[in-house]
Amino acid sequence: MAVFLISATTAKAFVCVFTFIQTVAGLQGRTRELVSSIVLFRHGARAPVANYSDEIMRTIFRNGLGQLTDKGLEGNRKIGRFLRQRYVEGKDFLRVPLLPKQVYFRSTGVGRCLMTGLGVGSVMFAGSKPAMSAVPIYTQETRSKDLLLRSPKECKYENRRLFKKCGKEPGHYKTWPEYEAFVFECMGLNALTTLFKEPGSFAKAEPMYNEDKNGLKEGDTEFARIKDELYDLYQKVYAYNIGVGEPKMLQIKQGLLMDFIIKELTKQKEKHKEHGVVEERKFIAISTQDWLIQALLHSLGAGTEALGDTIPEYNALLMFELWKNEMNYDIEVLYKKDVNSEAKIITQSVRKCNGRSPCSFDEFAKCCDDYRIEDSHTLLEKCDEEYEG
């Protein structure tokens, strides 16, 4: 399903050359050409998904549960400006006004992700004079068979993994924080802390965590006392849920996306090799969620380098850039922690790249075969397999 999101932009005509030539410092005048880029970003700051920690917070999050906050909307604009500076302004890579065939914007089918895609895309191509420009955002309905940016609703492998852990399966929960509370207790973390001792009480962690990420816990001395421990517990539950350290779980969580990224970059390389130019879908932007970016980073082998033990921040940005150098093609992978951080090169941590940055495309393309899944049918088959961990 294509959702066309319209934003006000300014058109400034200029002759567009479809190559972005950059002289790379330290390479004695050698040049590299940016061929294609795939970027993934987490949505901006949002309200808690199911409950507020108290009635005061209910009045503060005026857009409702799970929706973007004012801080989130501003963060989206900042990411749009960053991408405009990197790929549009003064770069003969993407045209202004927007040339639709050059870009492909894709979003998880959740309101906050769609709104983030809109905010980022419109700012990327905005100028100083008002004009109308359509930024097409492609997504999928919740019940769609398209699982590129979401997990299967029922994955028996995950349930069997939990049963092996604690002798229980999660059953059906109304909210995600309730599921997190089950995992928290299944992991035995409730026995290691004085926080959240009552059954199911860990469901309170999600609203407190997100309220703090929105800057709403400043000056709260009681929260300050428990903050470090709460973050540590919440990050452990999150890491377990996506399968950090377990290749098959990581494969299930993000394998379709990994396969998509490598195949798209391969197609762009072949087009450029044959024609000397890429005219369609040279820039792919994916608006998504923290769990998927976290799973992808750990599957690449760059999770520790980019995140440590943490969860991706709001507006975290992951970039895959395909470059043509004098002899062949290479890949640069960059991670921008949040709107206030510099983009950090993490290519050297990607599997098969052997500490090198940039990494040859051929090495990168073979980085993660054990973490890829070709199609949704194969993903569902893996979800039906027995857990042997």
Sequence and secondary structure as in RCSB ss.txt:
>XXXX:A:sequence
MAVFLISATTAKAFVCVFTFIQTVAGLQGRTRELVSSIVLFRHGARAPVANYSDEIMRTIFRNGLGQLTDKGLEG
NRKIGRFLRQRYVEGKDFLRVPLLPKQVYFRSTGVGRCLMTGLGVGSVMFAGSKPAMSAVPIYTQETRSKDLLLR
SPKECKYENRRLFKKCGKEPGHYKTWPEYEAFVFECMGLNALTTLFKEPGSFAKAEPMYNEDKNGLKEGDTEFAR
IKDELYDLYQKVYAYNIGVGEPKMLQIKQGLLMDFIIKELTKQKEKHKEHGVVEERKFIAISTQDWLIQALLHSL
GAGTEALGDTIPEYNALLMFELWKNEMNYDIEVLYKKDVNSEAKIITQSVRKCNGRSPCSFDEFAKCCDDYRIED
SHTLLEKCDEEYEG
>XXXX:A:secstr
 EEEEEEEE        S EEEE TTSTT EEEEEEEEEEEE   B  SS  SSHHHHHH TT TT B HHHHHH
HHHHHHHHHHHHTTT SSS SS  GGGEEEEE SSHHHHHHHHHHHHHHT  SS EEEEEEEE   TT S  TTS
  S  HHHHHHHHHHHS      SSHHHHHHHHHHHTTGGGG SSS STTGGGGHHHHHHHHHTT  TT HHHHH
HHHHHHHHHHHHHHHHHTTT HHHHHHHHHHHHHHHHHHHHHHHHHHHHHS   SS EEEEEE HHHHHHHHHHH
T HHHHHTTS   TT EEEEEEEE SSSEEEEEEEE STTS EEE GGGSTTSTT SSEEHHHHHTTTGGG    
HHHHHHHHTS    
